Amino acid sequence: MYDYYLGGKDNFVVDRETAEMGLRSLPTARVMARENRKFLARAVSYLAGEAGIRQFLDIGTGLPSASNTHDVAQLISPESRVVYADNDPIVLAHARALLTSVPEGRTAYIQADLREPDKILTDPVVRDTLDFDRPVALMLIAVLPFLADSDDPAGIVATLLAALPPGSYLAASHGTADFNPKALGIARAYQAGGVTLQSRTGEEFGRLFFSSLELVPPGVVLLSDWRPEETGPMPSPEELNMYGAVGRKP
């Protein structure tokens, strides 16, 4: 569905049907997807550049698209290592074919569910690719809304962060209805298609996932307001409906 919103070709009939239901409920969903992708690129650029991070654990990566985590990180630092994790076997097949590393670095892929963080952390591929004695950037881009409150999302993220050494980072984005109540309609459309999707306020997003971290300025903000690089018109809050933030583990 995310790939469909971005105008890609790696999607299927059921994806397109559910995505169209979402667009009928919230016509700006494509704006959200595009801005989310731009946020990912800016966050990785910051992490690989200013923060000097060379290891990334990207969970809920989705089908490969433009400006994937390793593309951005290895452009800045070719030795960067990235592990992608997703619970969809189709994503895994596409990742193996398309997410190829430069010779100096490394990319790896596992099929795993964010709701089982211990399995991700102990996976042999993860442990072989990433050195958990050195800082790691945990990337949770547009995946946290797919965790219901009953899944204990704060506990899941805390488990992942606890395994990472000081100096590690969390980069995350999350949908909200703070600025446009119609944004709740897309959650209902996804649920009708059998997909859990939960909106959260900016306060909830910050409290649940970043309370133990040192927020990188400008903190929890609308995606387009996180270290913007463009000088043209920005989407309105009512169009965007997504927060983003990056935090450092002290």
C-alpha positions in Angstrom: 0.0 0.0 0.0 2.8 2.4 0.9 4.5 1.7 -2.5 1.2 2.3 -4.2 0.8 5.7 -2.5 4.3 6.6 -3.7 3.4 5.7 -7.3 5.5 2.6 -7.4 4.9 -0.7 -9.3 5.7 -3.2 -6.5 2.1 -3.7 -5.2 -0.7 -6.1 -5.6 -4.5 -5.9 -6.2 -5.4 -6.2 -2.5 -2.9 -3.5 -1.7 -4.3 -1.1 -4.3 -7.9 -1.8 -3.2 -7.2 -1.1 0.4 -5.1 1.9 -0.4 -7.9 3.3 -2.5 -10.3 2.9 0.4 -7.8 4.8 2.5 -7.6 7.6 -0.2 -11.3 8.0 -0.2 -11.2 8.5 3.6 -8.1 10.7 3.5 -7.2 12.0 0.0 -3.9 13.4 1.3 -2.5 9.9 2.1 -0.1 10.2 -0.8 1.2 13.5 0.6 1.8 11.7 3.9 3.7 8.8 2.2 5.9 11.2 0.2 6.8 13.3 3.2 7.4 10.2 5.3 10.0 9.0 2.7 11.7 12.4 2.7 11.8 12.3 6.5 13.5 8.9 6.3 16.2 10.2 4.0 16.8 13.3 6.2 17.0 11.3 9.4 19.4 8.8 7.9 21.5 11.6 6.5 21.7 13.2 9.9 22.5 9.8 11.6 25.2 8.8 9.1 26.6 12.3 8.8 26.4 14.5 11.9 25.9 11.6 14.4 28.5 9.3 12.8 26.3 6.2 13.0 27.5 3.3 10.9 24.9 0.6 11.8 21.2 0.6 11.2 18.3 -1.7 12.2 15.3 -0.9 10.0 12.2 -2.7 11.2 9.0 -2.6 9.1 10.9 -1.6 6.0 8.2 -2.4 3.5 8.8 -3.0 -0.2 12.0 -1.3 -1.5 11.5 2.1 -2.9 13.6 5.2 -3.6 16.1 6.4 -0.9 16.2 3.3 1.2 18.1 3.4 4.4 21.3 1.8 3.0 21.2 4.0 -0.1 21.3 7.2 2.0 23.7 5.9 4.7 26.2 4.3 2.3 26.3 7.4 0.1 27.6 9.3 3.1 29.6 6.4 4.6 30.1 3.4 2.3 31.0 1.1 5.2 27.6 1.4 6.8 25.8 -1.8 7.7 22.0 -2.1 7.5 19.7 -4.9 8.6 16.1 -4.8 7.2 13.3 -6.6 9.0 9.7 -7.1 7.9 7.0 -9.7 8.6 5.9 -10.0 5.0 7.7 -12.8 3.0 7.1 -10.9 -0.2 9.0 -8.0 1.1 11.9 -10.3 2.0 12.0 -11.6 -1.6 12.1 -8.1 -3.1 14.7 -7.0 -0.5 17.1 -9.7 -1.4 16.8 -8.8 -5.1 16.9 -5.0 -4.8 18.6 -3.9 -1.5 22.1 -4.5 -2.5 25.1 -3.0 -0.6 28.1 -1.3 -1.9 31.3 -3.5 -1.5 32.5 -1.6 1.5 29.3 -2.0 3.5 26.8 -4.7 4.1 23.0 -5.2 4.0 21.0 -8.1 5.4 17.3 -9.0 5.6 15.3 -11.1 8.0 11.6 -12.0 8.1 10.5 -10.9 11.6 7.6 -9.3 13.4 8.1 -6.1 15.4 5.8 -7.5 18.1 8.5 -10.1 18.8 11.5 -7.9 19.6 13.5 -10.6 21.3 13.5 -12.7 18.2 14.8 -9.8 16.2 17.5 -9.1 18.7 18.7 -12.7 18.8 18.4 -13.5 15.1 21.8 -14.9 13.9 21.7 -12.6 10.8 21.2 -9.5 12.9 24.0 -10.5 15.3 26.4 -11.4 12.5 25.8 -8.1 10.7 25.6 -5.6 13.6 28.0 -5.1 16.5 25.9 -4.4 19.5 28.9 -3.0 21.4 28.8 0.0 19.0 25.9 2.5 18.5 23.0 1.4 16.3 20.3 3.5 14.8 16.9 1.9 15.2 14.6 2.9 12.4 10.8 2.6 13.0 9.5 4.6 10.1 5.7 4.5 9.8 5.5 1.1 11.4 4.4 2.0 15.0 0.8 2.8 14.0 0.4 -0.9 13.1 0.9 -1.8 16.8 -2.3 -1.7 18.8 -2.2 -0.5 22.4 -2.8 -4.1 23.4 0.5 -5.0 21.8 2.3 -2.8 24.4 4.1 -0.7 21.8 6.1 1.2 24.4 7.3 -2.0 25.9 8.4 -3.3 22.5 10.4 -0.2 21.7 11.9 -0.2 25.2 13.1 -3.8 24.7 14.8 -2.9 21.5 16.4 0.2 22.9 17.6 -1.7 26.0 19.7 -4.0 23.8 21.5 -1.1 22.1 24.5 0.7 23.7 24.6 4.3 24.8 25.0 6.6 21.8 22.4 4.7 19.8 19.5 6.4 18.3 15.8 5.9 17.5 14.2 7.5 14.4 10.5 7.1 14.1 7.4 8.5 12.5 3.7 8.2 13.3 0.3 9.2 12.0 -2.0 11.4 13.9 -5.4 13.0 13.9 -4.3 16.0 15.9 -4.8 18.4 12.9 -7.5 16.6 10.9 -10.1 14.4 12.5 -10.7 12.9 9.0 -7.3 11.1 9.4 -9.2 8.6 11.6 -11.0 7.5 8.5 -7.9 5.9 7.0 -7.6 3.8 10.2 -11.1 2.5 9.7 -10.4 1.8 6.0 -7.3 -0.2 6.9 -9.2 -2.1 9.6 -11.9 -3.0 7.0 -9.1 -4.4 4.9 -7.9 -6.5 7.8 -5.0 -4.3 8.8 -4.6 -2.7 12.3 -3.8 1.0 12.2 -3.9 3.3 15.2 -3.5 7.0 15.3 -1.8 8.7 18.2 -1.4 12.2 19.4 1.9 14.0 19.4 2.0 13.8 23.2 1.5 10.0 23.1 4.1 9.6 20.4 6.7 11.4 22.4 5.8 9.9 25.7 5.5 6.3 24.6 8.7 6.1 22.5 11.1 8.9 23.3 10.7 9.6 27.0 14.0 7.9 27.9 15.9 9.5 25.0 17.6 12.9 24.4 15.5 14.4 21.5 17.5 15.7 18.6 16.3 19.3 17.8 13.7 20.2 16.8 12.2 17.3 18.8 8.7 15.8 18.1 7.4 17.8 15.1 5.5 17.4 11.9 7.6 15.5 9.4 8.1 18.4 7.1 9.4 20.5 10.0 12.1 18.0 11.0 15.3 19.6 9.6 13.7 20.6 6.3 16.0 20.9 3.2 13.5 22.3 0.8 12.6 26.0 0.6 9.3 25.7 -1.3 5.8 25.5 0.1 5.3 22.8 2.8 2.2 20.6 3.2 -0.3 22.0 5.8 -0.7 20.2 9.1 -4.1 19.1 7.9 -2.6 17.4 4.8 0.4 15.9 6.6 -1.0 14.3 9.7 2.3 12.7 10.7 4.9 13.3 13.4 8.6 12.5 13.3 11.4 12.5 15.8 15.0 11.3 16.4 16.3 10.6 19.9 19.7 9.6 21.3 20.1 7.0 24.0 22.3 8.6 26.8 
